[in-house]
Amino acid sequence: MSTHRLLLGTAVLCALVISAACGTAAKKNTFVPSGDGGPDTNTGDGDDAAVLDPTVTGSQTDVGDHPAAGDGGKAEGGRGGTTGNEGGVDAAVDSGPVAPVYCSGPLAVGDVRVVELMIKSQTAAFDDGEWIELQSARDCILKLGGVVVESPWATDAGSGIDSVTIPMGFELKPNGIFVVADTDSITYNHGIKPVFSLDTIDALDDDGDKVTVKSGSTVLDAFTYPKFTNLPVARSMSFPADCAWSQRSDWPHWSYTFNVYATGFKGTPNGDNSDVACPVP
């Protein structure tokens, strides 16, 4: 939440999302505690690994190549992969000889979780290229109509909440992914579609912020990130597809991304976080 805010566009792009990974597959990487995501300094891999530790300051380097990431398959610990199964559901999804299986009961804590963030898409004020990627943690189809994704803001002039309500009829495939962005304009969000729009700018504060996902009074996810001293521009931070859900709260299991989804922008919006790999114990 910077000191400037601006309303943009319409609230929601679509009722059903059929997602596809954007951009060109690039460097696959694993977390290395000495990297900072900054200038290229390695001799073998062409890019630094990224430490997601808010206490680290200054530019650091790492050495050599890193293991390739997994393919988004199910990781030890129970996290489901999403390769070939991203996004929303339509009538033809996984139909074949077996009908899709819907999750039973009401939405519960942990059903949907934040897995990738573009916190700083540009250095200038009025940043309208930020986005949040969310993933289902269930192996069945989730009905997400009415779910609210929100983030608070505060300026010298006051405070409030940026939010979007997912439209009724939206269904998410098993372990599927969707994106909530500042705006649904592909001009300003750098070609990401489809998305749900917060209709704002600077939704994610560079100095640390919180994203809450709610279904009525049930908080599905309350994700807080701190201020990072080494936050890069136009590069998202992601939770690798082959990490277990139990590792998500541990920042060393996150990494800055390597996939290029638009000229000058790195991340995997609407796609598996398989350009980075979970660290090997």
Secondary structure, 3 states (H helix, E strand, C coil): CCCCCCCCCCCECCCCCCCCCCCECCCCEECCCCCECCCCCCCCCCCCCECCCCCCCCCCCCCCCCCCCCCCCCCCCCCCCCCCCCCECCCCCCCCCCCCCECCCCCCCCCEEEEEEECCCCCCCCCCCCEEEEEECCCCEEECCCCEEEEEEEECCEEEEEEEECCCCCEECCCCEEEEECCCCCCCCCCCCCCEECCCCCCCCCCCEEEEEEECCEEEEEEEECCCCCCCCCECEECCCCCCHHHCCCHHHCEECCCEEECCEECCCCCCCCCEECCCC
